[in-house]
């Protein structure tokens, strides 16, 4: 029982630093850069993606012995798309402001490589409970990375933090830069700069723990790497 608890905790905690999907595996970069211009949209995307990740991991793990290997990827996408549709409908019904902020990136959770990657690398090979903890840990890691990026970019780019869902659009504290915030941080160059600095920090922490730095120059960090390369080899042989 104690070993089982430690194993589940390990599956949950690995998504924070050791295998953080954004800062260590460098997955989901497009939505990360696009929605992290504010804390509200960043956290909203993180929570929505986490719900889909947890639910799809559970469903795929429960059905893993019933899904034929040759059609597993299309089957995974159908399952993920179903949960994304439900989440999008709930967000549109109860938090329409957030739905407008996230725009097209909310339905595009379907093709988020973090979710499909966890389905292929973990949920399709492990039991339901372990898959649920894996999804929860990766979701928390994804949301944490988005929050850090959103906080830094919004704070430096606008001089304050505004969360309309909590206080009707009023700033949480007065602007610290007056009328001269560093607007570049809410633009694409600032996003890439903050993203790079956070990856460097994650690499520093990982190396202190004896882990390797994230490999940004190849696809080897992606959980789908083996599937993609095997497909390419089969195509070449034919």
Rosetta blueprint (number, residue, H / E / L):
1 X L
2 X H
3 X H
4 X H
5 X H
6 X H
7 X H
8 X H
9 X H
10 X H
11 X H
12 X H
13 X H
14 X L
15 X L
16 X L
17 X L
18 X L
19 X L
20 X L
21 X L
22 X L
23 X L
24 X L
25 X L
26 X L
27 X L
28 X L
29 X H
30 X H
31 X H
32 X H
33 X H
34 X H
35 X H
36 X L
37 X L
38 X L
39 X H
40 X H
41 X H
42 X H
43 X H
44 X H
45 X H
46 X H
47 X H
48 X H
49 X H
50 X H
51 X H
52 X H
53 X H
54 X H
55 X H
56 X H
57 X H
58 X H
59 X H
60 X H
61 X H
62 X H
63 X H
64 X L
65 X L
66 X L
67 X L
68 X L
69 X H
70 X H
71 X H
72 X H
73 X H
74 X H
75 X H
76 X H
77 X H
78 X H
79 X H
80 X H
81 X H
82 X H
83 X H
84 X H
85 X H
86 X H
87 X H
88 X H
89 X H
90 X H
91 X H
92 X H
93 X H
94 X H
95 X L
96 X H
97 X H
98 X H
99 X H
100 X H
101 X H
102 X H
103 X L
104 X H
105 X H
106 X H
107 X H
108 X H
109 X H
110 X H
111 X H
112 X L
113 X H
114 X H
115 X H
116 X H
117 X H
118 X H
119 X H
120 X H
121 X H
122 X H
123 X H
124 X L
125 X L
126 X L
127 X L
128 X H
129 X H
130 X H
131 X H
132 X H
133 X H
134 X H
135 X H
136 X H
137 X H
138 X H
139 X H
140 X H
141 X H
142 X H
143 X H
144 X H
145 X H
146 X H
147 X H
148 X H
149 X H
150 X H
151 X H
152 X H
153 X H
154 X H
155 X H
156 X H
157 X H
158 X H
159 X L
160 X L
161 X L
162 X E
163 X L
164 X H
165 X H
166 X H
167 X H
168 X L
169 X L
170 X L
171 X E
172 X L
173 X L
174 X L
175 X L
176 X L
177 X L
178 X L
179 X L
180 X L
181 X L
182 X L
183 X H
184 X H
185 X H
186 X H
187 X L
188 X H
189 X H
190 X H
191 X H
192 X H
193 X H
194 X H
195 X H
196 X H
197 X H
198 X H
199 X H
200 X H
201 X H
202 X H
203 X H
204 X H
205 X H
206 X H
207 X H
208 X H
209 X L
210 X L
211 X L
212 X L
213 X L
214 X L
215 X L
216 X L
217 X L
218 X L
219 X L
220 X L
221 X L
222 X L
223 X L
224 X L
225 X H
226 X H
227 X H
228 X H
229 X H
230 X H
231 X H
232 X H
233 X H
234 X H
235 X H
236 X H
237 X H
238 X L
